Amino acid sequence: MRAMVYRGPYKVRVEEKDIPPIEHPNDAIVRVSLAAICGSDLHLYHGMMPDTRVGMTFGHEFIGVVHEVGPSVQNLKPGDRVMVPFNIFCGSCFFCARGLYSNCHNVNPNATAVGGIYGYSHTCGGYDGGQSEFVRVPFADVGPSLIPDWMDDEDAVLLTDALATGYFGAQLADIVEGDVVVVLGAGPVGLFAAKSAWLMGAGRVIVIDHLEYRLEKARTFAHAEAYNFTEYDDIVVEMKKMTGYLGADSVIDAVGAEADGNLTQHVTSAKLKLQGGSPIALNWAIDGVRKGGTVSVMGAYGPMFSAVKFGDALNKGLTLRMNQAPVKRQWPRLFEHIRNGYLKPSDIVTHRIPLEHIAEGYHIFSAKLDSCIKPLIVPNAG
């Protein structure tokens, strides 16, 4: 099969690999019909994630058709059209029993830190991902779901991470009717978080980024106020001015480990790898939310130390809420929103790239070229 292969920071290519075999009776092998490059894949691409090994195939957003199932799989059969959440989870451990699918204790030797994630380094279990023609799906009776007949493939693939994560970020923000919500970052997760904030009763939604094409998408897709932080001396002061000098009720960090906005923080984290991620956006969230407010963290950070203003969060009485999204828990409500026309996830898709050209896709997305917001990968396009 053809698959994307990591060869070191900023180096990916397409190579021939063996089709993955059934390794456990509850495995399935899925022929990938559509995948995506996620903003968090760029952290791997840039060498930000520990234990990202040469030869790994990335990709935690994918859908496909079941090719083969193990002897104990009961819920799937060859030919089924399935969507696969980015979390790999057993469904029966202490954490899965509580709906914390992203914190499963049985799928990762590093389970005390993180659960299992497709294509996201050996820190997250070492599973190959879906930027390939075939992928092995463990616990096939637990994770994948059949794609409804009425759902488009491009909407389904965005439900496997980006939409579910953005929606979860808005859930964690504890939004009540009339709240002012600020979203830091206008990438796919930030756009979906802003759109979801309206569904949860927000009275005002503000998106902050530094790329004008993404801010325009925030205005047209998420119907949010949008501000470019490079146009202000201090964006936190502006956030206070926008909110009557109190601060927002909730701030959602949808940026994560490679945030711009402070040269020292960006260099020590994204360039020198001295931190688990640049804490710029998270510190803006802590400073920009009102006292007693809530900070929701959806941006991906590595497991190392980051210079976060924890004392400010303590003294302001903030609630900090964060997790990798338990994707499948979000699907029933999101299916309703999509079917009722409240959400159209594929509206944010800007690029459709054949698997054979995935190296160019990573370059376009990483370098913010061609107004790229969300690139999809098509394995059989060539």
N, C-alpha and C positions, 0 to 999 in steps of 0.2 A: 504494500500500500504506500501511497505518498503521504508524507507527514511533515509538518514544520518541526525543525530541530534547532535547539539552542546551541550556539558555538562560542559563547562568551558575550560580555556586554556589547550591545549594539550589533551583534552578529547572529542572525538567524537565516536559515535556508531550508529548502524543501529537499528531503531525501527519501530514498526507498527504505521502509522498515517492514518487519514482519507484521502481518495481521495479528493482533493480540489474541492469545488463546483463552479458553475458559480455564480459570485457575481454581475456582471454588464452585461447588454445586449451585450456589445462588447468584452466580455471575450472569450477565448478558453481554453479548457483543453487539454494538450498535453501529450501523453504517451511517455516518454523519451526512446530513443533507444541508445543514446550514450551521455556521459557527460565527463567533464575533471576536474582535479584539477589545478587551476591556481596558479602561484606564489603569486598573491595577496590574494588568499584564505589562504595562510600561515600567513598573517598578522592577519586575524581573528583567526586562529587556535592558534596563539601565544598570543592572548589577546591584540593586538595592536590597535584595532579599537574600538572607543567608542560606547557604546550602542549595543554591540553584545549580544543578550539575549539567555539564556538557552532555548533550545527547537527549535532554528532556524535551518532550512535546508539550507546549503550553495549550491553554484554552479551556476555560471553565464555563463558557456560555455556548451551548450547542444543543441541537435537536437532531433527530434522525429516525431511521427505521430499524427495528430489531432484526438482526442478521442471524443470531444464534442465541440459545438460552441454555443454562446449566440444567441438570436433571431435577433440581429441587424448585426451580422457578415455576410459580403457579399463576401469577397475574399477567404475565406477558407471553407472547408467542411471536415467532418470526413473521415479519410483515407488519407488525404494529407500528404506528407512527407515534413517537414518544418525545417528550420534553424531559430533560434531565437537570435537576437543580444542581448548582455548583457544589453544594455540600455533599460529602459522602458520609452516610450515617447508617447505624445498625437498626435503629428503630426500637431498641429494647433496653438499652442501658439506663442508668440513673438519669442522665441528662436528656436523652431522647424521650423518655417517659414523661418528661416535663415540657416537651415541645422545643427543647434547646438543641435542635438538630445540628446546628453549627458547632456545638460543643461536645459531640459524640466522643465517648471515651474508648471506643473499640476499633477505631480506624486509623490511628496514627501513633507511632511510638513516642511522639512528642505531645501526647494528648493532654498533658497538664497545661500546655500553652495554647493549643489550637486544635480544632478537629481536622478532618480530612477534606481537602479541596483538590479537584481535578487540575492537573497541570500547573501546580503552584509551589514547586520546589519540594525537596525532601523535608523541609521544616513542616510542611503541611501534608506529609505522608508519602510523597514520592510517586504519586499516581500520574501517569501520562494523561494529557488532556485531549480536547476535541478538535484542535486545529489540524485535522488529519482526516483520512477517509474512513477509518474505523477506530473505535475506542472501547475499552473494557469498562463495563459499569458494574461495580460490586453491589451487593444487596439489592438486586434488581427488583425484588418484590416490594421494596421500601421506598426507594428514591424516585424513579421515573414515574411519570403519569402519562396516560394516553392524551394526545392532543385532541381537543374537541373538533368535530367536523367543521364547525363554523369559524374556527380560528385560523388566521393566516400564519404561515411559517415565520414571517418576519416579526409578527407580534409574539409568537410563542418563544422564539429564541431570546427575546428581551425579557421575558418572564423568568428565565433561568438565573438571572442575577440583577441586571441594571434596574428594571422596574421594581422587582421585589425588594431590592436593597433601598431604593429611594423611598418607597412606601413605608418600609420598616423604619427608616430614619425619621420620617414624619410621625410615625407612631411613638417612637421613643422621645420625641420632643414634647409629649404631654400637652398637645394643643387643645385649648378650650375655645369656645365660640368667641370670636372677636379678637383673638390674640394677634400680636405682631410677630411674624416669623421671619428671620433672616437666614438665608441659605448662602453659605460660602462655597463658591464653585459652581460653574454653569456647564459642567460636563454632563454626560448622560444621567448619572446618579443625582446630581444636583438639580437638573431639570425635572426629573421624576419626583424628587422630594418636594420641590416647589409646587408642582401640579397637585401632589397628594395633600399638601398642607391645606389647600382650598377644600378638598373633600372632607377634611377633618374639622372644618369650621373656622379656619383662620380668617381674620378680618382684613389683614394686610400681609402681603408676601413680598419680600425684598431679596433680590439675588445680587451677589457681588462677585466679580471676576475681573480679569484684565484683558480679555480677548473680545473685541467688539462683535465678531460674528456669533460668539456664544451668548453674549448679552442680548443680541437681537433675537436669538432663538428663545431666550428666557422671556422676552416680551411677547413674542407671537405664540409660542407653544404653551408656556406656563402662565401667561397673562400676569407676569410679575413686574414690579418696579425693578430696574436694573441699573447698577452703578459700576463704573470702572475705577478700581482702587488706585490706579496709577495717576488719576486726575486729582487726587487729594493728598495733602501733606500727611494726614493721619486718618486712615479710614475708620478707626475706632471712634475718633471725635465726630466724624460725619455720621456714623451709626447712632451715636448719642443724639446729635442734632435732629436726625430723622425721627426720633422716638421721644421727643419732648424732654430730652436730656435724662431720661430714665434708663434707656436701654431696651432691647427687644425682650419680649416674653420668653422666646425660645430662639436659639441659634443652632443651625445644623451645619456641622463641618463635613462637607462632601468633597474635600480636597485631599487631605492626607499627606503622605510622606514626602512629596516633592513640591510643596507649596512655595510660591515666589512671594516677594514682598519685603524680605529682610535679607540683605546680602550675607551677613555673618551666619545666620541660621541656615540659609540655603546651602552655603558652601560647606559648612561643617557636617551637614546631613547628606544632601544629595550628591555632593562632589567628593568630600573626604571620607564619607561613611562613618563619621564619629558619633552619629546619633541614629536611632531607629527610624527616624523620619524627621522632616522639617516641621517643627511645631508652630509655625507662623499662624496658620489658619486656626488651629486650636486655641492659641493664645488670643487671637482676635475674638474668637467666640467667647472666651472667658471674660475678656475685658468689655465686650460689646453687649452682653446680655445684662438684663437688669438684676438687681439683688433679689435673691430668691427664685431666679429663673432657672431654665433647663438648657443644658448643652447636650445635643445629640451628636455622636461621632460616628459617621459612616465612612469617612476616608480611611484608606488602608495604611497602617503603620507597621513597621517591623518590630521584632521582639526586643530590640535593644533600648537603652536609655534615651529619652528625649527631654529637652529642657522646657518642661511645661510649667506654667505659672500656677502651681497647685495651691500656694498660699493665698493667692487672690481668689481662687475658687472657694476655698474654705471661708475666708473672711466675708465673702459676698453671700454665703449660704446657698451656693448653687447645687443643683442636682446634675450630675454627669452620668449620662446613660450611653452605652455603647455595646456593640457586639457585631460579629459577622451575622448577616441576616439568616434566620432560619427560613429558607426560601419557600419550602413547601407549605409552611404554615400560612403564608400570605396568599397562596393561590386561590382558595375559594372566593374570597372577597374581590380579588383582582379580576378573576374570570367574570364576575358579575359586572364590574365597572367597565370592562372591555365590551362585553356583550350589550350592555345598555348604552354604549356610545360615550361614556364619560372619559375614557382613556383610549388613545390610539398609539400604542408604544412605537410603532414603526415610523411615526412622523418625525422622529429624531434621526433616522438613518440617513447618512449622507453618501456613503461609499459602499459598493459591492465589489469585492476583490476576489479573483480566482485564487485558489490555494497556491497555485504555482507562482503567484506574484506576491506572496505574503510578506516577503522581506521589504518590498516597496510599500506595502500597506503599513507595516510597523514604522517605516521611516516617515511616511505622510502623517500618521497619527502622532508620533513622538514629536516631530518638528512643527506640528500645528499648521500644516500646509493645506492649501485648497479648501479652507473653511471646514475641515474635517471634524465632525462631532461624534459620529458612531460608524465605524467600519464593520461590515459583515464579511465573512469569509465563505466562499462557495467552493466546496471540494471538487465538484464534478463540472465546473464551468469550462474547463479546457478540453 
